[in-house]
Amino acid sequence: MPLSSSLLEQVRPYTLCTPDRLENLAALCIHLNQEAVPGDFVECGTYKGGSAAILSKGLGESRHLWLYDSFEGLPPTTERDGEDAKAWIGECVGTVPDLKAVMNAVGTSESAYTIKPGWFETTLQHDLPEQIALLHCDADWYDSVLLVLETFYPRISPGGCVILDDFGYWEGCREAFYDFCQRHGEKPILERVGPDQAFWFKGRSHNRQVIPGIHADQYVPRSSLQETIVQLESKVQFLNEQLQHTNQQLQHTNQQLQHTENELEFVKSSRFWWLREQWWSFKQNTGQVK
Ligand SMILES: C[S@@+](CC[C@H](N)C(=O)[O-])C[C@H]1O[C@@H](n2cnc3c(N)ncnc32)[C@H](O)[C@@H]1O
C-alpha cells in the first residue's frame, strides 16, 4: 500500500523512519480498520512527529492517537544497548511545536491526538489509554522498550499490532523483546520490514491465512516503476549539480582568459614591446636569426 509521495515528502523532515517503514505503518492502520480491531493508536518515541503524522492519517473514524516522548532526546544507555548506542545519548531531540507543525501540515486536527511529554518512567504511570489496537514503539533502548511493552501490551486488543522500529538496529531493543516474551510466555510470529523494523499481531498463532499487503513476503513498499522514477530523479539532480559546477568553472576560466588577453594587449602596446620588435627585425636583417 504505497503512501502518496506528497505525504511522504511532508513528513520527511520530521522523521528518522525510512519510507518502507512508514508505508508499513500505513498498511497496518488500514488492516486494523478493515478488521475493526478495537482500540486507540499509541506511539512511544515520537521525536519530531513524522511517523506519528502517518499514524494520524490512518486513525479512521473513532480512534485517538496517544504520543509519548521526553522531547529531551534519548536517555542514558545501559550495557545491553551496546557501545555504539552511547554516542546517541541526548540525541534525537524533537519538540512539541515540531510535532504540531507536521500534524498541521498533513491536516490532522489537534482533537485527534494527545501529547504526553516527559520520561516514560513518569508518563506511563497514569492516565493510559484503555484499549489499544496499534502500538508503535520507536524508543531504541532496552529499558525504554521493555517498559513500553510491560505497560501497554496487556491493553492491546486481540488482533492488535505491535511495531518495534529498532528491532534489527539496536541490540537493546531486540533483547527487550526477547526478555519480554520469555517473562510472559509470548511466542509471536515476528514479521520484518527492511533490516530494522519488526511487528506482530497479538494472539496470531499462524500465517496460513496471509494478510494481503501486510506479510513481509508479499509486502512491496513501492512498485518497481516508482522505485525507478525515484532513482532517476536523484540521478538527474546529481547531473544538474555537476553541470552547475562545470558552468561555474567555465565562467572562471573565461574570466582568467579575458584577464590574460588584456595583459597581453597592454604589453604589446608598451615601449618595451616596440623595442623588442625592433631588436628581432635587426637580428633577422643581420642574419643572426633565421
Ligand atoms: C528514534 S526517536 C523516534 C523517531 C520517530 N518515531 C520518527 O518518526 O522519526 C526515539 C525517541 O524516543 C524517545 N525516548 C526514548 N526513551 C525514552 C524514555 N524513556 N522516555 C521518553 N522518551 C524516550 C526519545 O526522546 C526520542 O525522541
The ligand as a Gaussian input file, in Angstrom:
#p B3LYP/6-31G(d) Opt

LIG

0 1
 C       14.346000       7.427000      17.201000
 S       13.434000       8.620000      18.029000
 C       11.799000       8.419000      17.424000
 C       11.685000       8.651000      15.932000
 C       10.297000       8.991000      15.415000
 N        9.343000       7.951000      15.620000
 C       10.368000       9.377000      13.950000
 O        9.333000       9.413000      13.277000
 O       11.472000       9.682000      13.466000
 C       13.367000       7.959000      19.639000
 C       12.625000       8.834000      20.625000
 O       12.382000       8.069000      21.795000
 C       12.342000       8.937000      22.902000
 N       12.614000       8.147000      24.104000
 C       13.396000       7.047000      24.238000
 N       13.357000       6.590000      25.506000
 C       12.510000       7.405000      26.201000
 C       12.048000       7.462000      27.544000
 N       12.462000       6.559000      28.457000
 N       11.162000       8.420000      27.878000
 C       10.745000       9.337000      26.968000
 N       11.165000       9.351000      25.678000
 C       12.033000       8.401000      25.301000
 C       13.417000       9.988000      22.589000
 O       13.108000      11.220000      23.209000
 C       13.370000      10.077000      21.047000
 O       12.655000      11.216000      20.628000

